[in-house]
Amino acid sequence: KAGVTQTPRYLIKTRGQQVTLSCSPISGHRSVSWYQQTPGQGLQFLFEYFSETQRNKGNFPGRFSGRQFSNSRSEMNVSTLELGDSALYLCASSLELAGPYNEQFFGPGTRLTVL
Amino acid sequence: QQPVQSPQAVILREGEDAVINCSSSKALYSVHWYRQKHGEAPVFLMILLKGGEQKGHDKISASFNEKKQQSSLYLTASQLSYSGTYFCGTEDDTDKLIFGTGTRLQVFP
């Protein structure tokens, strides 16, 4: 069974630009969560999508948005990029909503650098 | 509310034991533990549910004290392969899985 895939793996953008990251979950998984990882901050929760609906959202500004398609693939968009947005963005999929009975499977991440 | 992990870093020799703690200020429904090796994606270790269940994964076990909103991960007779950053994720009444800042574990021969 193929794992979670993320594209692209690396991105370099400049301040003010926007970026779209893609995540394909494991086949059959209906939940996709997005996390921002920076040194010292751990994994910061961005949002979770389930059946094309945003179910949960973390404490990030409105510049961060996402969506999920009918095939469970998900995209994350960051508009008006800032230097502080430089990070590793991880997506994770699970069979059902991330919760007490569902482990998450993480993708390799997209490394975003904002210059 | 991000859980607090301690210690922030641990250095061990092969065969030594370690304990990593995770605490929250909120009532928890479950605690999840993941390990991330350098340059790799986090990998699931175990989930602990309310009721103080203690789970095991080879020589790695964990406990969950729901009254104290704390979980501890026990690494026994550590191996080189245990090196990495350990994250606890907690689930409270917001239904979000929130991860701590991680504990970096290094095991040397």
gemmi code that builds the backbone of each chain (N, CA, C; Angstrom):
import gemmi

chains = {
    "A": [
        ("LYS", (0.860, -1.183, 0.000), (0.000, 0.000, 0.000), (0.897, 1.234, 0.000)),
        ("ALA", (0.649, 2.154, -0.900), (1.466, 3.355, -0.983), (1.212, 4.225, 0.236)),
        ("GLY", (2.262, 4.936, 0.649), (2.136, 5.819, 1.806), (1.585, 7.164, 1.410)),
        ("VAL", (1.646, 8.095, 2.339), (1.189, 9.457, 2.096), (2.239, 10.161, 1.233)),
        ("THR", (1.792, 10.805, 0.198), (2.725, 11.521, -0.672), (2.419, 13.010, -0.632)),
        ("GLN", (3.500, 13.803, -0.708), (3.362, 15.255, -0.708), (4.178, 15.829, -1.847)),
        ("THR", (3.600, 16.793, -2.506), (4.316, 17.473, -3.582), (4.099, 18.972, -3.479)),
        ("PRO", (5.096, 19.793, -3.849), (6.456, 19.333, -4.123), (7.200, 19.037, -2.828)),
        ("ARG", (8.373, 18.499, -2.888), (9.143, 18.231, -1.679), (9.878, 19.479, -1.207)),
        ("TYR", (10.249, 20.327, -2.129), (10.957, 21.562, -1.777), (10.398, 22.730, -2.584)),
        ("LEU", (10.345, 23.882, -1.933), (9.835, 25.093, -2.573), (10.616, 26.288, -2.065)),
        ("ILE", (10.962, 27.162, -2.966), (11.556, 28.445, -2.576), (10.693, 29.546, -3.152)),
        ("LYS", (10.223, 30.422, -2.297), (9.365, 31.530, -2.715), (9.897, 32.821, -2.102)),
        ("THR", (9.372, 33.927, -2.573), (9.736, 35.227, -2.003), (8.543, 35.802, -1.257)),
        ("ARG", (8.837, 36.715, -0.355), (7.784, 37.347, 0.441), (6.703, 37.932, -0.451)),
        ("GLY", (5.468, 37.763, -0.037), (4.351, 38.314, -0.781), (3.736, 37.345, -1.782)),
        ("GLN", (4.483, 36.327, -2.152), (3.933, 35.357, -3.091), (2.966, 34.422, -2.364)),
        ("GLN", (2.309, 33.585, -3.145), (1.457, 32.574, -2.537), (1.943, 31.197, -2.987)),
        ("VAL", (1.540, 30.172, -2.241), (2.016, 28.830, -2.525), (0.896, 27.822, -2.264)),
        ("THR", (0.895, 26.750, -3.043), (-0.068, 25.668, -2.859), (0.688, 24.357, -2.698)),
        ("LEU", (0.396, 23.656, -1.627), (1.018, 22.367, -1.355), (-0.034, 21.278, -1.490)),
        ("SER", (0.406, 20.100, -1.940), (-0.541, 19.017, -2.185), (-0.218, 17.794, -1.341)),
        ("CYS", (-1.258, 17.071, -0.962), (-1.106, 15.868, -0.145), (-2.066, 14.801, -0.645)),
        ("SER", (-1.519, 13.617, -0.934), (-2.366, 12.477, -1.309), (-2.323, 11.464, -0.174)),
        ("PRO", (-3.449, 11.199, 0.457), (-3.451, 10.281, 1.606), (-3.353, 8.832, 1.159)),
        ("ILE", (-3.182, 7.965, 2.125), (-3.204, 6.532, 1.866), (-4.599, 6.165, 1.349)),
        ("SER", (-4.635, 5.273, 0.391), (-5.909, 4.876, -0.202), (-6.869, 4.380, 0.879)),
        ("GLY", (-8.077, 4.933, 0.868), (-9.076, 4.533, 1.852), (-9.145, 5.439, 3.062)),
        ("HIS", (-8.126, 6.255, 3.261), (-8.139, 7.193, 4.386), (-8.970, 8.413, 4.024)),
        ("ARG", (-9.800, 8.828, 4.962), (-10.709, 9.935, 4.676), (-10.331, 11.233, 5.386)),
        ("SER", (-9.393, 11.149, 6.330), (-9.013, 12.347, 7.071), (-7.606, 12.779, 6.683)),
        ("VAL", (-7.435, 14.075, 6.481), (-6.111, 14.642, 6.218), (-5.909, 15.819, 7.157)),
        ("SER", (-4.790, 15.784, 7.883), (-4.429, 16.886, 8.780), (-3.143, 17.516, 8.280)),
        ("TRP", (-3.000, 18.797, 8.533), (-1.802, 19.537, 8.133), (-1.118, 20.103, 9.363)),
        ("TYR", (0.224, 20.041, 9.361), (1.019, 20.554, 10.476), (2.174, 21.383, 9.925)),
        ("GLN", (2.551, 22.400, 10.705), (3.742, 23.181, 10.405), (4.803, 22.798, 11.430)),
        ("GLN", (5.988, 22.450, 10.950), (7.068, 22.076, 11.859), (8.233, 23.033, 11.709)),
        ("THR", (8.586, 23.688, 12.809), (9.754, 24.565, 12.852), (10.590, 24.169, 14.061)),
        ("PRO", (11.914, 24.459, 14.014), (12.766, 24.089, 15.143), (12.277, 24.731, 16.435)),
        ("GLY", (12.135, 23.934, 17.454), (11.738, 24.467, 18.753), (10.241, 24.597, 18.967)),
        ("GLN", (9.452, 24.492, 17.912), (7.998, 24.642, 18.044), (7.249, 23.323, 17.892)),
        ("GLY", (7.943, 22.284, 17.532), (7.266, 21.007, 17.384), (6.344, 20.998, 16.183)),
        ("LEU", (5.273, 20.262, 16.308), (4.298, 20.139, 15.233), (3.098, 21.016, 15.569)),
        ("GLN", (2.942, 22.078, 14.832), (1.831, 23.001, 15.064), (0.663, 22.628, 14.143)),
        ("PHE", (-0.476, 22.370, 14.765), (-1.651, 21.934, 14.016), (-2.240, 23.079, 13.201)),
        ("LEU", (-2.441, 22.832, 11.923), (-3.039, 23.838, 11.039), (-4.534, 23.591, 10.868)),
        ("PHE", (-4.887, 22.463, 10.300), (-6.300, 22.103, 10.147), (-6.431, 20.632, 9.804)),
        ("GLU", (-7.681, 20.159, 9.919), (-8.006, 18.786, 9.566), (-9.229, 18.788, 8.661)),
        ("TYR", (-9.149, 17.981, 7.610), (-10.270, 17.818, 6.694), (-10.754, 16.386, 6.712)),
        ("PHE", (-12.057, 16.256, 6.613), (-12.682, 14.939, 6.594), (-13.893, 15.021, 5.691)),
        ("SER", (-13.940, 14.131, 4.715), (-15.056, 14.133, 3.764), (-15.303, 15.531, 3.200)),
        ("GLU", (-14.231, 16.155, 2.752), (-14.254, 17.460, 2.060), (-14.656, 18.628, 2.958)),
        ("THR", (-14.746, 18.413, 4.252), (-15.148, 19.471, 5.180), (-14.039, 19.723, 6.196)),
        ("GLN", (-13.791, 20.997, 6.472), (-12.820, 21.317, 7.514), (-13.463, 21.033, 8.857)),
        ("ARG", (-12.858, 20.146, 9.625), (-13.433, 19.737, 10.907), (-12.796, 20.457, 12.088)),
        ("ASN", (-11.546, 20.825, 11.927), (-10.832, 21.504, 13.005), (-9.829, 22.465, 12.420)),
        ("LYS", (-9.536, 23.511, 13.180), (-8.585, 24.506, 12.702), (-7.708, 24.932, 13.867)),
        ("GLY", (-6.429, 25.120, 13.597), (-5.504, 25.595, 14.614), (-5.460, 27.114, 14.642)),
        ("ASN", (-4.514, 27.643, 15.400), (-4.421, 29.091, 15.583), (-3.477, 29.732, 14.590)),
        ("PHE", (-3.828, 29.683, 13.352), (-3.041, 30.301, 12.290), (-3.881, 31.376, 11.612)),
        ("PRO", (-3.206, 32.398, 11.055), (-3.967, 33.472, 10.405), (-4.704, 32.976, 9.166)),
        ("GLY", (-5.631, 33.796, 8.703), (-6.463, 33.422, 7.563), (-5.686, 33.236, 6.263)),
        ("ARG", (-4.412, 33.651, 6.261), (-3.584, 33.443, 5.058), (-3.385, 31.956, 4.772)),
        ("PHE", (-3.589, 31.153, 5.786), (-3.446, 29.710, 5.642), (-4.839, 29.114, 5.400)),
        ("SER", (-4.992, 28.427, 4.310), (-6.285, 27.816, 3.996), (-6.046, 26.446, 3.363)),
        ("GLY", (-7.087, 25.704, 3.270), (-6.962, 24.381, 2.680), (-8.263, 23.917, 2.098)),
        ("ARG", (-8.196, 22.763, 1.464), (-9.422, 22.139, 0.984), (-9.148, 20.658, 0.765)),
        ("GLN", (-10.215, 19.922, 0.655), (-10.088, 18.496, 0.388), (-11.038, 18.136, -0.743)),
        ("PHE", (-10.572, 17.289, -1.621), (-11.359, 16.885, -2.778), (-12.091, 15.574, -2.508)),
        ("SER", (-12.959, 15.215, -3.425), (-13.787, 14.022, -3.225), (-12.953, 12.737, -3.158)),
        ("ASN", (-11.746, 12.762, -3.709), (-10.892, 11.562, -3.642), (-9.985, 11.608, -2.413)),
        ("SER", (-10.270, 12.522, -1.482), (-9.554, 12.718, -0.218), (-8.231, 13.447, -0.352)),
        ("ARG", (-7.775, 13.685, -1.548), (-6.566, 14.491, -1.721), (-6.821, 15.877, -1.155)),
        ("SER", (-5.758, 16.459, -0.610), (-5.928, 17.759, 0.026), (-4.867, 18.739, -0.467)),
        ("GLU", (-5.227, 19.993, -0.481), (-4.281, 21.058, -0.799), (-4.291, 22.083, 0.318)),
        ("MET", (-3.125, 22.675, 0.525), (-3.001, 23.748, 1.494), (-2.445, 24.965, 0.761)),
        ("ASN", (-3.005, 26.106, 1.033), (-2.585, 27.336, 0.373), (-2.144, 28.365, 1.409)),
        ("VAL", (-1.033, 29.014, 1.125), (-0.588, 30.122, 1.978), (-0.449, 31.341, 1.081)),
        ("SER", (-1.169, 32.393, 1.407), (-1.093, 33.610, 0.599), (-0.203, 34.637, 1.296)),
        ("THR", (0.249, 35.595, 0.531), (1.071, 36.680, 1.056), (2.140, 36.152, 2.007)),
        ("LEU", (3.026, 35.356, 1.470), (4.035, 34.688, 2.280), (4.892, 35.666, 3.078)),
        ("GLU", (5.220, 35.233, 4.305), (6.112, 35.985, 5.187), (7.335, 35.121, 5.480)),
        ("LEU", (8.424, 35.790, 5.908), (9.648, 35.043, 6.206), (9.389, 33.952, 7.246)),
        ("GLY", (8.533, 34.241, 8.200), (8.234, 33.293, 9.281), (7.454, 32.067, 8.841)),
        ("ASP", (7.027, 32.052, 7.593), (6.305, 30.880, 7.083), (7.252, 29.779, 6.636)),
        ("SER", (8.546, 30.090, 6.624), (9.532, 29.068, 6.265), (9.458, 27.934, 7.270)),
        ("ALA", (9.232, 26.725, 6.790), (9.014, 25.586, 7.680), (8.886, 24.322, 6.853)),
        ("LEU", (8.816, 23.210, 7.571), (8.462, 21.931, 6.963), (6.965, 21.746, 7.179)),
        ("TYR", (6.228, 21.543, 6.117), (4.785, 21.338, 6.217), (4.485, 19.858, 6.010)),
        ("LEU", (3.909, 19.280, 7.027), (3.611, 17.850, 7.018), (2.117, 17.628, 6.905)),
        ("CYS", (1.747, 16.642, 6.128), (0.357, 16.234, 6.164), (0.308, 14.809, 6.694)),
        ("ALA", (-0.802, 14.468, 7.301), (-0.985, 13.141, 7.877), (-2.383, 12.651, 7.548)),
        ("SER", (-2.500, 11.386, 7.242), (-3.827, 10.847, 6.946), (-4.194, 9.765, 7.954)),
        ("SER", (-5.479, 9.610, 8.151), (-5.980, 8.536, 9.004), (-7.303, 8.042, 8.429)),
        ("LEU", (-7.667, 6.842, 8.841), (-8.892, 6.249, 8.306), (-10.108, 7.123, 8.589)),
        ("GLU", (-10.194, 7.526, 9.855), (-11.303, 8.379, 10.273), (-10.705, 9.651, 10.873)),
        ("LEU", (-11.543, 10.456, 11.503), (-11.053, 11.676, 12.139), (-9.951, 11.321, 13.131)),
        ("ALA", (-8.874, 12.141, 13.144), (-7.792, 11.924, 14.101), (-8.391, 11.979, 15.493)),
        ("GLY", (-8.231, 10.939, 16.237), (-8.856, 10.892, 17.545), (-8.296, 9.733, 18.337)),
        ("PRO", (-9.028, 9.305, 19.345), (-8.492, 8.321, 20.274), (-8.224, 6.948, 19.677)),
        ("TYR", (-8.802, 6.633, 18.563), (-8.615, 5.292, 18.034), (-7.891, 5.250, 16.699)),
        ("ASN", (-7.486, 6.390, 16.229), (-6.910, 6.431, 14.887), (-5.510, 6.974, 14.846)),
        ("GLU", (-4.561, 6.122, 14.443), (-3.198, 6.600, 14.276), (-3.112, 7.382, 12.982)),
        ("GLN", (-2.182, 8.305, 12.959), (-1.957, 9.117, 11.774), (-0.702, 8.643, 11.053)),
        ("PHE", (-0.758, 8.683, 9.743), (0.381, 8.329, 8.910), (0.866, 9.609, 8.235)),
        ("PHE", (2.121, 9.937, 8.489), (2.651, 11.200, 7.995), (3.339, 11.039, 6.646)),
        ("GLY", (3.242, 12.087, 5.846), (3.999, 12.157, 4.609), (5.391, 12.702, 4.875)),
        ("PRO", (6.250, 12.747, 3.842), (7.629, 13.200, 4.013), (7.758, 14.703, 4.194)),
        ("GLY", (6.693, 15.436, 3.888), (6.713, 16.880, 4.085), (7.142, 17.672, 2.867)),
        ("THR", (6.776, 18.939, 2.885), (7.238, 19.911, 1.887), (8.041, 20.964, 2.629)),
        ("ARG", (9.290, 21.123, 2.231), (10.157, 22.143, 2.855), (9.969, 23.447, 2.110)),
        ("LEU", (9.375, 24.432, 2.778), (9.129, 25.747, 2.180), (10.128, 26.751, 2.722)),
        ("THR", (10.814, 27.417, 1.828), (11.742, 28.485, 2.211), (11.241, 29.782, 1.605)),
        ("VAL", (11.062, 30.798, 2.445), (10.596, 32.108, 1.994), (11.756, 33.096, 2.112)),
        ("LEU", (12.114, 33.685, 0.987), (13.245, 34.625, 0.971), (12.779, 36.080, 0.934)),
    ],
    "B": [
        ("GLN", (-4.304, 24.012, 23.521), (-3.274, 24.161, 24.541), (-2.186, 23.112, 24.296)),
        ("GLN", (-0.992, 23.588, 23.948), (0.096, 22.679, 23.608), (0.600, 21.959, 24.856)),
        ("PRO", (0.718, 20.632, 24.822), (1.248, 19.911, 25.986), (2.727, 20.232, 26.174)),
        ("VAL", (3.172, 20.067, 27.417), (4.567, 20.337, 27.758), (5.313, 19.016, 27.893)),
        ("GLN", (6.419, 18.902, 27.194), (7.224, 17.700, 27.281), (8.497, 17.974, 28.065)),
        ("SER", (8.933, 16.970, 28.829), (10.201, 17.077, 29.544), (10.856, 15.705, 29.613)),
        ("PRO", (12.175, 15.633, 29.571), (13.066, 16.765, 29.319), (13.037, 17.168, 27.840)),
        ("GLN", (13.730, 18.224, 27.499), (13.794, 18.654, 26.100), (14.753, 17.781, 25.318)),
        ("ALA", (15.767, 17.254, 26.016), (16.755, 16.410, 25.343), (17.307, 15.389, 26.331)),
        ("VAL", (17.647, 14.219, 25.778), (18.217, 13.142, 26.593), (19.370, 12.507, 25.816)),
        ("ILE", (20.463, 12.242, 26.516), (21.581, 11.531, 25.894), (21.786, 10.244, 26.677)),
        ("LEU", (21.843, 9.130, 25.966), (21.959, 7.822, 26.616), (23.053, 6.989, 25.974)),
        ("ARG", (23.519, 6.012, 26.744), (24.350, 4.958, 26.187), (23.437, 3.784, 25.881)),
        ("GLU", (23.797, 2.979, 24.930), (23.012, 1.774, 24.622), (22.777, 0.975, 25.902)),
        ("GLY", (21.553, 0.490, 26.068), (21.247, -0.326, 27.239), (20.674, 0.452, 28.404)),
        ("GLU", (20.807, 1.780, 28.373), (20.263, 2.593, 29.469), (18.769, 2.841, 29.256)),
        ("ASP", (18.114, 3.245, 30.331), (16.675, 3.518, 30.279), (16.418, 5.017, 30.280)),
        ("ALA", (15.237, 5.389, 29.788), (14.857, 6.807, 29.792), (13.355, 6.932, 29.968)),
        ("VAL", (12.954, 8.062, 30.514), (11.523, 8.383, 30.663), (11.282, 9.768, 30.085)),
        ("ILE", (10.263, 9.871, 29.254), (9.863, 11.155, 28.676), (8.449, 11.459, 29.165)),
        ("ASN", (8.279, 12.651, 29.678), (6.996, 13.040, 30.243), (6.246, 14.037, 29.372)),
        ("CYS", (4.927, 13.974, 29.479), (4.054, 14.844, 28.689), (2.912, 15.271, 29.602)),
        ("SER", (2.707, 16.563, 29.746), (1.636, 17.007, 30.643), (0.812, 18.105, 29.984)),
        ("SER", (-0.446, 18.151, 30.381), (-1.368, 19.128, 29.823), (-2.136, 19.804, 30.952)),
        ("SER", (-2.589, 21.026, 30.678), (-3.389, 21.734, 31.678), (-4.881, 21.437, 31.493)),
        ("LYS", (-5.211, 20.668, 30.472), (-6.620, 20.370, 30.179), (-6.901, 18.885, 30.387)),
        ("ALA", (-8.158, 18.577, 30.627), (-8.570, 17.178, 30.730), (-8.373, 16.512, 29.369)),
        ("LEU", (-7.828, 15.339, 29.385), (-7.478, 14.658, 28.136), (-8.333, 13.424, 27.886)),
        ("TYR", (-8.599, 13.197, 26.609), (-9.289, 11.979, 26.210), (-8.299, 10.899, 25.791)),
        ("SER", (-7.206, 11.325, 25.215), (-6.207, 10.357, 24.779), (-4.858, 11.041, 24.612)),
        ("VAL", (-3.819, 10.214, 24.614), (-2.460, 10.692, 24.368), (-1.848, 9.809, 23.286)),
        ("HIS", (-1.218, 10.437, 22.312), (-0.574, 9.720, 21.226), (0.919, 9.982, 21.295)),
        ("TRP", (1.711, 8.950, 20.974), (3.160, 9.113, 20.938), (3.685, 8.780, 19.548)),
        ("TYR", (4.584, 9.658, 19.063), (5.202, 9.484, 17.751), (6.703, 9.681, 17.887)),
        ("ARG", (7.452, 9.059, 17.000), (8.891, 9.256, 16.945), (9.267, 9.723, 15.533)),
        ("GLN", (10.124, 10.710, 15.486), (10.605, 11.236, 14.212), (12.117, 11.144, 14.160)),
        ("LYS", (12.618, 10.345, 13.231), (14.062, 10.266, 13.046), (14.493, 11.408, 12.135)),
        ("HIS", (15.739, 11.766, 12.240), (16.256, 12.929, 11.525), (15.996, 12.821, 10.020)),
        ("GLY", (15.339, 13.819, 9.468), (15.082, 13.834, 8.033), (13.945, 12.938, 7.586)),
        ("GLU", (13.222, 12.358, 8.536), (12.120, 11.463, 8.182), (10.800, 11.980, 8.750)),
        ("ALA", (9.713, 11.354, 8.337), (8.393, 11.727, 8.838), (8.165, 11.094, 10.208)),
        ("PRO", (7.345, 11.719, 11.040), (6.996, 11.093, 12.326), (6.298, 9.756, 12.098)),
        ("VAL", (6.579, 8.824, 12.994), (5.990, 7.488, 12.903), (5.253, 7.177, 14.198)),
        ("PHE", (4.068, 6.621, 14.063), (3.217, 6.307, 15.197), (3.854, 5.241, 16.079)),
        ("LEU", (3.763, 5.465, 17.415), (4.223, 4.469, 18.383), (3.031, 3.825, 19.095)),
        ("MET", (2.197, 4.665, 19.707), (1.050, 4.119, 20.440), (0.054, 5.208, 20.815)),
        ("ILE", (-1.156, 4.739, 21.143), (-2.223, 5.612, 21.640), (-2.621, 5.118, 23.018)),
        ("LEU", (-2.809, 6.046, 23.950), (-3.293, 5.686, 25.279), (-4.624, 6.368, 25.528)),
        ("LEU", (-5.556, 5.608, 26.054), (-6.904, 6.123, 26.257), (-7.190, 6.363, 27.727)),
        ("LYS", (-8.233, 7.113, 28.012), (-8.673, 7.329, 29.389), (-8.877, 5.974, 30.061)),
        ("GLY", (-8.533, 5.909, 31.352), (-8.650, 4.657, 32.076), (-7.290, 4.193, 32.556)),
        ("GLY", (-6.236, 5.012, 32.256), (-4.913, 4.682, 32.743), (-4.293, 3.484, 32.057)),
        ("GLU", (-4.710, 3.233, 30.800), (-4.162, 2.069, 30.114), (-2.669, 2.227, 29.869)),
        ("GLN", (-1.973, 1.149, 30.060), (-0.550, 1.144, 29.799), (-0.317, 0.252, 28.589)),
        ("LYS", (0.321, 0.842, 27.579), (0.526, 0.103, 26.343), (2.000, -0.161, 26.145)),
        ("GLY", (2.289, -1.136, 25.320), (3.684, -1.457, 25.057), (3.956, -1.616, 23.595)),
        ("HIS", (5.198, -1.348, 23.233), (5.617, -1.472, 21.832), (7.062, -1.929, 21.907)),
        ("ASP", (7.282, -3.254, 21.871), (8.616, -3.802, 22.053), (9.122, -3.382, 23.428)),
        ("LYS", (10.235, -2.698, 23.526), (10.763, -2.284, 24.826), (10.373, -0.851, 25.136)),
        ("ILE", (9.381, -0.327, 24.433), (8.888, 1.006, 24.691), (7.466, 0.879, 25.211)),
        ("SER", (7.226, 1.418, 26.378), (5.882, 1.369, 26.957), (5.495, 2.759, 27.426)),
        ("ALA", (4.230, 2.924, 27.757), (3.768, 4.237, 28.187), (2.606, 4.092, 29.142)),
        ("SER", (2.395, 5.119, 29.924), (1.273, 5.159, 30.851), (0.551, 6.481, 30.692)),
        ("PHE", (-0.692, 6.508, 31.165), (-1.520, 7.700, 31.043), (-2.282, 7.874, 32.346)),
        ("ASN", (-1.972, 8.951, 33.065), (-2.676, 9.278, 34.293), (-3.644, 10.406, 33.977)),
        ("GLU", (-4.909, 10.045, 33.765), (-5.877, 11.053, 33.317), (-6.187, 12.073, 34.402)),
        ("LYS", (-6.067, 11.679, 35.673), (-6.352, 12.634, 36.758), (-5.310, 13.741, 36.792)),
        ("LYS", (-4.082, 13.389, 36.493), (-3.015, 14.387, 36.488), (-2.795, 14.955, 35.087)),
        ("GLN", (-3.547, 14.473, 34.122), (-3.380, 14.915, 32.718), (-1.928, 14.726, 32.273)),
        ("GLN", (-1.367, 13.600, 32.605), (0.034, 13.332, 32.278), (0.199, 11.966, 31.619)),
        ("SER", (1.205, 11.884, 30.770), (1.588, 10.603, 30.197), (3.099, 10.502, 30.258)),
        ("SER", (3.588, 9.294, 30.404), (5.033, 9.066, 30.412), (5.364, 7.946, 29.436)),
        ("LEU", (6.448, 8.138, 28.710), (6.942, 7.129, 27.760), (8.205, 6.533, 28.353)),
        ("TYR", (8.237, 5.201, 28.445), (9.368, 4.510, 29.055), (10.140, 3.764, 27.973)),
        ("LEU", (11.419, 4.092, 27.859), (12.280, 3.394, 26.910), (13.262, 2.554, 27.709)),
        ("THR", (13.138, 1.238, 27.565), (13.938, 0.316, 28.356), (15.058, -0.272, 27.517)),
        ("ALA", (16.231, -0.379, 28.112), (17.390, -0.980, 27.421), (17.531, -0.376, 26.029)),
        ("SER", (17.739, 0.934, 25.982), (17.707, 1.656, 24.713), (18.673, 1.094, 23.681)),
        ("GLN", (18.232, 1.207, 22.433), (19.046, 0.763, 21.299), (19.369, 1.983, 20.447)),
        ("LEU", (20.374, 1.832, 19.590), (20.754, 2.938, 18.711), (19.566, 3.408, 17.883)),
        ("SER", (18.707, 2.461, 17.518), (17.554, 2.783, 16.666), (16.499, 3.634, 17.380)),
        ("TYR", (16.644, 3.801, 18.679), (15.679, 4.632, 19.417), (15.953, 6.125, 19.242)),
        ("SER", (17.092, 6.470, 18.701), (17.439, 7.888, 18.538), (16.422, 8.597, 17.660)),
        ("GLY", (16.076, 9.792, 18.044), (15.106, 10.577, 17.289), (14.423, 11.561, 18.217)),
        ("THR", (13.430, 12.233, 17.685), (12.653, 13.173, 18.489), (11.289, 12.554, 18.770)),
        ("TYR", (10.916, 12.536, 20.028), (9.652, 11.942, 20.444), (8.630, 13.044, 20.702)),
        ("PHE", (7.472, 12.882, 20.101), (6.387, 13.851, 20.285), (5.190, 13.183, 20.952)),
        ("CYS", (4.637, 13.866, 21.932), (3.343, 13.417, 22.434), (2.277, 14.314, 21.815)),
        ("GLY", (1.137, 13.730, 21.518), (0.002, 14.481, 21.011), (-1.169, 14.236, 21.946)),
        ("THR", (-1.838, 15.297, 22.329), (-2.953, 15.144, 23.264), (-4.263, 15.559, 22.614)),
        ("GLU", (-5.299, 14.851, 22.993), (-6.631, 15.147, 22.482), (-7.503, 15.551, 23.662)),
        ("ASP", (-8.085, 16.753, 23.566), (-8.971, 17.203, 24.644), (-10.379, 17.387, 24.084)),
        ("ASP", (-11.197, 18.202, 24.744), (-12.589, 18.332, 24.305), (-12.757, 19.156, 23.036)),
        ("THR", (-11.663, 19.658, 22.488), (-11.763, 20.393, 21.218), (-11.654, 19.448, 20.028)),
        ("ASP", (-11.427, 18.159, 20.296), (-11.284, 17.148, 19.241), (-10.075, 17.373, 18.353)),
        ("LYS", (-9.154, 18.207, 18.783), (-7.939, 18.404, 18.004), (-6.824, 17.562, 18.612)),
        ("LEU", (-5.923, 17.107, 17.769), (-4.733, 16.419, 18.259), (-3.612, 17.439, 18.245)),
        ("ILE", (-3.165, 17.854, 19.431), (-2.157, 18.903, 19.568), (-0.862, 18.275, 20.062)),
        ("PHE", (0.217, 18.542, 19.339), (1.508, 17.953, 19.682), (2.353, 18.880, 20.545)),
        ("GLY", (3.202, 18.274, 21.377), (4.166, 19.026, 22.160), (5.366, 19.412, 21.310)),
        ("THR", (6.337, 20.075, 21.930), (7.498, 20.565, 21.180), (8.556, 19.489, 20.958)),
        ("GLY", (8.374, 18.323, 21.565), (9.266, 17.218, 21.291), (10.390, 17.049, 22.301)),
        ("THR", (10.871, 15.824, 22.420), (12.035, 15.485, 23.245), (13.043, 14.789, 22.345)),
        ("ARG", (14.234, 15.372, 22.254), (15.259, 14.794, 21.388), (16.051, 13.765, 22.171)),
        ("LEU", (16.073, 12.537, 21.662), (16.783, 11.436, 22.308), (17.943, 10.994, 21.435)),
        ("GLN", (19.120, 10.939, 22.035), (20.292, 10.449, 21.305), (20.873, 9.272, 22.075)),
        ("VAL", (21.047, 8.162, 21.378), (21.634, 6.974, 21.984), (22.980, 6.714, 21.332)),
        ("PHE", (24.008, 6.591, 22.166), (25.364, 6.346, 21.680), (25.813, 4.944, 22.054)),
        ("PRO", (26.730, 4.369, 21.229), (27.231, 3.014, 21.538), (28.053, 3.010, 22.828)),
    ],
}
model = gemmi.Model(1)
for chain_id, residues in chains.items():
    chain = gemmi.Chain(chain_id)
    for i, (resn, *xyz) in enumerate(residues, 1):
        res = gemmi.Residue()
        res.name, res.seqid = resn, gemmi.SeqId(i, " ")
        for name, pos in zip(("N", "CA", "C"), xyz):
            atom = gemmi.Atom()
            atom.name, atom.element = name, gemmi.Element(name[0])
            atom.pos, atom.b_iso = gemmi.Position(*pos), 0.0
            res.add_atom(atom)
        chain.add_residue(res)
    model.add_chain(chain)
structure = gemmi.Structure()
structure.add_model(model)
structure.setup_entities()
